[in-house]
Amino acid sequence: MDLGFEYIRGLFQSRKRNIERLAEQTSDVEYNRIHHFISESPWDHRAGFDQLSRDTSTIFNSIDCDWVGLLLDESAHVKKGEHSVGVSRQWCGTIGKVDNCQVAVYGALSAEKYYGLIDTELYLPESWTSYKKRCKAAGVPKERYVNQSKVDLALDIVKRQVSLGTEFDFVGADGLYGNSYKFRQTLDDMELLYVVDIHIDQHVYEQVPDLYLPEKQGNPGRNPSRYKTDSKAIEVSNLCPGKSSKKWQTIRLRKTGKGDLVCKGYVQTVYTWDGESEDYREHLLIIRATKTPSGDIEYKYALSNAYEDEFELADLVRMQSQRYFIERSFQDAKQEAGMSEYQVRGWMAWHHHMVLVMMALHFILSEKILYNNEYPLLSAYDIRDIIIRVYSKKSFSPDEVLDQIKKRHEQRGLEKLNKDSS
């Protein structure tokens, strides 16, 4: 019996997606077997992620779309205690405050209305990387005993996808990554097109900055090597046209269940500089204005390394707005596939769970594309609902339910005993 298949089936069918509940839902697979499969069996999760990337890339090659984006973003999983790998008190975007959680960077492919998670890197705060014994106890590989920022992890995902031959036309990310000069510069050096969000206070130059090396001052010593400029950088918010300006272009983003989603867009050439080197970077500043349900205007700012005449403004704005679908990926993963409901602690178990969750989402993606003509609004919720209604195990008898509860209580007793003795 394929335990991976049974685990994925349990992710769809169980109300709670931890190992104990999954074992109750699967076909005669005991808790210990599933626990061993996830937490102890040394099967190669990286090979699973890589195959998932190739399969998802193949799917997107089969659909009629203008371009495919590789989208990057982080997501948090609220956890208690201090032993789960990478857990720490840190910013938790899921609940909008600092709390005890694990955070990982994820990569997804997306085109049109379709999306699929393909890769992840678990973020390890300094409270972990500074203590090798803690990392070793959680099974963290030695090469990850070093501090890596979320930007570093996102770049690792991009480089890995390039090496795998994953096909995509641009990279999209939110302001955490878009504000990073290193992130944009690395993508430039890799000759990858990007359209990345930036924060409202990101500074840019309207004209090419005049860079120079200051004259050597005073006593003998090393010549100055850090460039300076007298050019003034301004916040991107100051470049936003007024609401009634004729500079705005009306753009239809995409169809939704409520009709066409329309916005306004504006673009101009700007320049950025890292504050010390002799090189500046030329970008297109893209501003998107969208009316919120309350009637207010929401502005989104992005930078792209596209050439000025390479794309229509409408295409650039659509690329920027495509980032919405990695958020949808997280929503589907958490609500329909139990992404955050795991109760495992170790590095290997965490990655085993994540790759199986993404495989479950890959099935959902395949079904959406397969049945698009008949059911264009088919959602992840709909697909899971079909699985639960049609393919779930037959109803349990009262004796079977009582037997499950008895085994559940016995398992809790063993876990408490092991915890008390450790």
Helices and strands as residue ranges (DSSP letters): H 3-13, H 19-25, H 31-39, H 45-61, E 69-78, E 88-92, E 97-111, E 114-122, H 126-129, H 132-137, G 142-144, H 150-164, E 170-173, H 175-178, H 181-189, E 194-198, E 203-204, E 211-212, E 228-229, E 234-235, G 236-239, E 249-256, E 259-273, E 280-291, E 297-304, H 313-321, H 324-336, H 347-370, H 380-391, H 398-421
